[in-house]
Amino acid sequence: MTTLQPTLNAASSAELSPKPAAPAIPAKTWIAVVGANLGAFMAVLNIQIVNASLADIQGAIGAGIDDGGWISTSYLVAEIVVIPLSGWLAQVFSIRRYLLTNAVLFLVFSAACALAHDLPQMIALRAVQGFTGGVLIPLAFTLIITLLPKAKQPIGLAIFALSATFAPAIGPTIGGYLTENWGWQYIFYVNLVPGAIMVGMLYFSLEAKPMKLSLLREGDWPGIITMAIGLSALQTVLEEGNKDDWFGSPFIVRLSVIAAVALVAFILIELTASKPLLNLRLLLRRNFGFGMLANFLLGTALYGSVFILPQYLSRIQGYNAEQIGMVLAWTGLPQLVLIPLVPRLMQRFDPRIIIGIGFTLFAASNFMNIYMTNDYATDQLFWPNIVRAIGQALVMAPLSAVATAGIEAENAGSASGLFNMMRNLGGAVGIALLQTLLTKREQYHSNVLMQSVSLLEQATRTRIEQLTQYFMSHGVADHADATHRAIVAIGRIVQKQAYILAFSDTFYIMGVALIVALFAAALLKKPNALAGGGAH
């Protein structure tokens, strides 16, 4: 008994003694994280802010509707190619030099886009802007999971969520306001002031390290080349496919074959290379694999809804860019309030529960829009947009934290590149799918509705006669001409109703995609630690 006493006393004193406080995080670390995430926010914002003003840009530089789409496509192709490359290039040139160089170039080419005079010039400038902006997204994510200790990473990931979910939601609002009140050039100039602040923060806070140019000789060049060709071809197919009638176009067929061959070759190279560009074996880890699937589907619905809502408001309700932006503001502004609260929720509750609630609310917001009518506009969209904002705010930070839990420092670049590329790729797939679905479902609903609008029906003949009399009483002298106009007017009414039904179908599909994401999230394992620490 006496021999045990000293041990018991030592144990009790250890229990009573205060635990050592976690080391304070230097202010420079937070400045680096916030500065990098400000860059990521601007890079993501530049996708939606330009889309909101595309018609004005096309008119200013003399681009046709079809060719003008390349203003967005060129940016997205360059961005999705550079995202998985950034982890390796940051090792080669040092993260400070690589991030600062691309941040400055992003601002230079943003201003240059505002001065473009024709379409080829704009496409080239947007491609380089996308290539430099794409660097800012994964490196912001990488800095969070390498610079911050595990306990503070949820705060960093909440900051990153502002770029991943808030920026796409608020982009049309900012773009619409600037275009209507200042001119389309200001959607590019708006980057300059926050961009200068970002460059100053990164210059001050990031530690200078020597370059490792020897890594260029050891680089996975076959993987880099096949990935760049495959991703750029795939992104172009997804962006241009619906416009070019998909596989009815030889151009789309050729690009699809190139994408398939190059991406299969890339996967084989990465699985067999001694020093692969991306460690694809991370996908076999339960949390990272299912997290990637959920993240892909999140991107599908996130970018898909930002594409569909402006289309609906413009085509059906006749809203201009600023009015569309005001409607979509309610999917963005609530996130500013909610996202900072998410790290506290992650301390109190299992992050998987928060992810599940987020996906459920996001899915519900889409299902709330599946019974749209001709009068479905600002007021009717208010509550679905609020619910969507809450869902998006709850999903991103905990999903990122759980998916990357246990990722080692040497795999941080691969994890960041894959995770962010997959969300962007999900967005591209989602928009392509929704564009095609909208076209096909409008045709289907038009055929169904036209069966009820037959000249054999007395109600149809009565409506045609009423419209004929209306046109004749408003200056159309010829009865045959007035009748023709009446039939055309009825055709337009039918087509408009068919489009409304088709838009409802697109919201239903996005809701289903988010339910699948919810099931993927349900398969996530509770990590031993929210980030780092070797939990597989």
N, C-alpha and C positions, 0 to 999 in steps of 0.2 A: 504493500500500500504506500509506504513511504517513498519507494523508488518511482512510483507513478506520479507522485504529487508535483514535482518540478515540471513534468511534461504537461500536466493538466493546467498548472498555473501559467505556463508559457502559452498554451493554446488559448486560455481565456483572455490573456493580455493581448494576444494577436487579434482576437475577435473584437475586443473593445477599442483597439487602436484605430485611428482613422485611416481609411484607405488613401494611398498617395493620389493626389490630384492629377488628372490627365494633363500632360504638358500643353501649355498654351500654344495656340497656332499663331505663327507670326502674321502680322498685318499684311506683309508682302504676299503671303500665300493667298489670303482672301482677295487681295487686289488682283492677283493673277487669275484666280478663278472667275471673279466677276468680270474682269476685262475680256477674258476669252469667251465667256458666255454672252457678253454684249455683241461680240463679233458673230457668234453663232446665230443670235437673234436676228441680226441684220441680214445674214446670208439666207436664212429661211424666209424672212419677211420679203426679200426681193423676188421670190417666186410669185407670191400672191399679189403683191403691190403692183407688179407689172401686168399681171393677168387682168386686174380690175380696170386697167387703162389701155388695154391692147388696141381697142378700136380707134382711140385717139392717136396712138403712136402710128398705127397703120396708115391713117389718113395723112399724118404729118410728113411721113417719109415716102408716101406714094406706093405702099405695099398693098397687094390684094389680100382678100380675106384668107385664102388658102395659104399663100406664101407667108403671110404675117405670122402664122403659127410658129414659124421657125425662130421668132424672137424669143419665145419661151422655150422651145425645144432645145435650142443651142445651149442655153444656160443649164438646163436640166441634164443634158447629156454630159457636159463637161463636169458638172457637180458630182454626178453619180460615179463617174470614172475616178475622180481624184479622192473621194472619201476613203475607199479601202487602201489607197496608196499612201495616205498621209502619215500613218503610223511609222512606216519604214522610212519615208523621206525625212520625217522629224528626227529619226535616229541618225541619218546621214549628215544632215546640215545643222543639227541641234534644234531642239524645240523652240528656243528663243529666236534664233535667226530665221528659221523656216516660218514660224507663225507671224513674226513682225513683217517679214518681206511680203508675205501674202496679204496681210492686213492692209499694208500701204498700197499694194497693187490693186486690191479690191476697191479702195477709195478712188484711185486714179482712173480705173476703168468704169466706175460708176459715173463719175463726172464726164468721161469721154462718151458714154452712151447718150447722155443728154444732148451732146453736140453732133450726133450722127445725122448724116444728110440723106442716106439712102438705105435700102434693105440689106445689101451685102455688107455694108459697113456696120450696121446695127447687129447683124447676126455674128460677125467676127468679134465685135466688142463684147457682146453678151456671152459668147463662148469663153473668152478669157476671164470675164468677170465671174462666170460660174466656176471656172477652174480655180480661181483664187478664193472665192467665197466658200467653195466646197471644203477647203482645207480647215476653215474656221470651225465647222460643225464637229467633226470627230475629235479634233485636238482639245476643244473645250471639255468634251466628255472624258478624254484621256487624262487631262489635268485634274479633274475631280477625283478619279479613282486611283491616281498615283500620288497627288500632293496632300489630299485630306486624309486624316485618320478615319478608321471605320465608323466611329461614333458621329462624325461630322459629315460623312458622305451624303446622308439623306438631305441635308441642307443644300449641299452643292447640286445634288440631282434635282431638287425642287427649283433651284435657279435655272438649271438646264431645261426643265419642263417649260419655262417661259418661252424659250426659243422653239421647242418642239411642238407645243400645242397652242400657246397664246399667239405666237407670231403668225401662223397661218390664219387664225381666226380674226385677228385684228388687221391683217394686210389689206383686205378690200376696203375697210373703213378709212384707213389712212390714204390708200391709193385713190379712192373715190373723192375724198375731200380735196386732196392736192390737185387732182386733175380738173375738177369742176371750178375751183377757186383760184388756182395759181398757174395751171398748165402742166402737161404731162412731163415736162423736163424735171419738175420738182420731185417726182417720185425717185429720181436718181440723185438729185442734190440733197435729199433728206438724209442720205447716209453720211454726209461729210462731217457734221458737227459731232454726233455720237461716235463716228469712226475715228475722229481725231482724239477724242477722250479715250477710246479703246487702245489706240496706238500708244498714247502716253502711259496708260496703266500697265500695258504689257512691257514697255521699254523699262519702266521703273522696277517692275516686280519679278520678271523672269531672270533666272540665274544664267549667266553666260557660261557655255560649255564648248569645248573644242569640237570641230566637225570630225566626222569619221568617214572621210571620202573613200577609204578602202572598202567600205561596205558596198560601194557602187560596183566594184569588180565581183563581189560575192552575191550580188543581187539576183533575185529569182526572175531573170529577164523573160524566159518563156512564159512564166505565170503572169508577169506584168503585161506582156504584149497580148496574150490570149484574153486576159480579163478586160483590158481596155477595148479591144475589138468587140468582144462579146457583149459587154455592158452597153457600149455606145450604140451597137446595132439593135439590141433589145429595147433600149430606151426610145430610140427613133421609131421602131415598129409600134411601140405602145402609144407614142405621141401622135403619129401620123396615120396609123392603121385605119381608124374609123373614117377619116376624111377620104382616104384612098381606096375605100371598099375592101379593106383587109386583103385576103388572098386572091381577090380579083385583080390586084395590082402586081405586075411582075417585080416592081421595085420592092414592095413589102415581102414578097415571096423570097427574093434573093437575100434581103436583110435577115429574114427569119432563119434561113438556112445557115447564114454566116454566124448569127447569134448562137444557134443551137450547137454548131460544130465547135466554135471558139469556147463557149462556156463549159461544154463537156470536157474539152481538152484542158481547160483551166483547172477544173476539179481534179482530174487525174494527175496533173502536174503537182498540184498542191498536196495531194495525198502521198506522193512519192518523193518529192524534193527533200533534200537534207535541211535546207533553210528556206522554207516556203514563205511567200509574201504574207499569206494569211493562214493561221492555224485552224483549218476547217474541222479538226478533231474536237474543237471546243463545242461544236454542235451536238456531240454525243453526250455532253454533260446534261443531265436532266433539266436543270433550271435554265441553262443558257439556251438549249434547244427549244424547249416549250416557250421560253421568254421571247425568242426570235419569232416563233410562229405568231404569238399574240401581238408582238410589235409590228409584224408585217400586216396583220389584219387591222390593227389600230391605224396604221398609215393609210390603208385602203379607205377606211371610213372617214378619217380625219381630212385627208386631201379631197376625197370624193364629195363630202358634204360641202366643203368650201367651193368646189366646182359646181355642184348641182344647184345650190341655193341662189347664187347670182344668175345662173341660166334661167331658173324659174321666174325670178323677180323681173328680169329683163324681158324675157320672151312672153310671159303670160300677163304680168302686171304693168309692163311698160316703164319700169323704174330706171332712172339714170344711175351713173356710178356712185354718186354721193348718197342717193336714197338707199341703194343696195348696201353701201357701207354702214349706214345707220342701223339697218336691220341686223346685219351681221355683228355689229358692235356688242350685242347682248350675248354672243357666244364667246367674246373675248374679254370684256371688262370684268365680269364676275371672277374670272380666273386670276386676275391681279390680286383679288382679296383672298381667294381660297388657296392658291398654290403655296404661299408662305406658311399656311397652317398645316400643310401635309406632313412635314417632318415631325411635328408634335404628335399627330395622329399615329405616325409610324412608331413612336416610342410607346404609345399606350396600347395599340392593337397590333395583331398579326398583320403584316403588310399584305398578305394574300387576301385577307378580308377586304381591305381597302381597295385592292385591285378589282376584286369581284364586284364590289358595290359600284366602282367607277364604270366598269364595262356594262353592268346592268343598266345604269342610268343613261349611258351613252346610247345603248341599244334602244331603251325606252323612248328616248328623244326622237329617234328615227321612226319608231312605230307610231308615235303621236302624229306623224305627218302622212300616214298612208291613206287617209280619207279626205284628200284635198278637193276643193271646189273652186269655182270661178271667183269666189269672194275671199279666198284664202290668201291673206297678205300679212302686213306688218303685225296687226293685233293677234292674229291666229298663230303666227310664228313665234310670238314672244316667249310663251312658256316652254315650248320645245327647245328653243335656243338656250334658255336659262338651265333647263335640265341637262342639255348637252354640255354646257359650260362646266357644270358641277362634275359631271362624269369625266370629262377630259382632264380637269384639274386633279382628280383623285387617282387617275391611272398612271400617268407617266413616271413620276418619281419613284413610287414603290415598285413598279414593274422593272425599271432600270436597276434598282437596288437589288432586287431578288435575282434577276437574271445574271447580274455580274458578280454576285456573292461568290467568293472563292476564286476569282480570276487573279492569277499571279501577275506580278509587275511586268514580267517579260511577255505576257500575253495580253497586256492592257491595250496595246495598239491594235492587235487583231480583233479583240472583242469590241472595241469602240468602232472600228471600221465596219465590221459585219453588222453590228446592231443598228448603226445609223444608216448604212446603205440599205438594209432590209426595210426600214420604215419608209425611206424615199422610194424604193422599188415598189413597195406596197401601194404607195400613193399613185405611182405611174400606172400600175396594173388596175387599181380601182377606178381611176379616171377613164382609162381606155374601155374598161368593162361597162361603166355607166354611160359613156357616150354611145356605145353600140346598143346597150339595152334600151336607152331612150329612143333611139331611131327605130329599133325593131318593135318595141312595144307601142310606139305611136302608130306605126303601120297596122299592127294587130288591132288596136282599139278603133282606128279609123274604119277598118273593114267591118268590125262588129257593129259600130254605130251606123254606118251607111246602110246596113241591112234594114235598120228601123226607119231610115229616111228615104223611103221609096215613093215614087210618083203615084204608085197604086194606093198609097195611104191618104185618106181624106185630110188628116191633120197636116201632112206635108204640103198638099195642094193648097190648103187654106193659108198656110204660112207663106208660101211663094206668092200667092195673090196679095196678101197683106203687104209684103215687102215690095212687090211690083207697084202697088198703089202709092207706097211711100216714096219710091224713087221718082215716079211720075209727078207727084206733088212737089218734088224738090228739083225740078228742072230737067228731067229726062223726058223728052217728048215722045220718043218711039217706044211703043209697047213691048216690042220684041227685045229691045235693048234693056228696058227696065226689068223684064222677066229674066234675061241673062244675068243681070247684076244681082237679082234676088237669089238665083241659084248659086252664084259665086259666094254671096254673103252667107248662105246656109252652109256651103262647103267649108268656109273659114270657121264658122261656129263649131262645126263637127270636128275639124282639125284641132282647134283650140281645146276642145273638151278631151280629145284623144291625147293631146300632149299633157293635160293636167293628170289624166289617169296614168300616163307613162311616168311622169315625175313621181307620182305616188308609189309606183312599182320600184323606182330606184331607191326610195327611202326604205322600202321593205327589204330589198337586197342588202343594203348597208346594215340594217338591223340584224339580219340573219348572220352576216359576216362577224358582227360583234358578239353574237351568241356563241359562235364557234370559238372566237377569241376567249370568251369567258370559260369555255370548257378547257381550252389550252392552259389558261391561268389556274384552273382548279387542279391541274396535274403538277403544278409547281410544288417543290418541297420546301418546308420552312428552313431557311439557311441558319447555320450555327451563328453566323455574324452577317450583318447586312451588307458587308462588302469586304473582300479580302479574307484571308484566313483559311483558305484551302478547302472549303466545303464544296464538294462536287455534286 
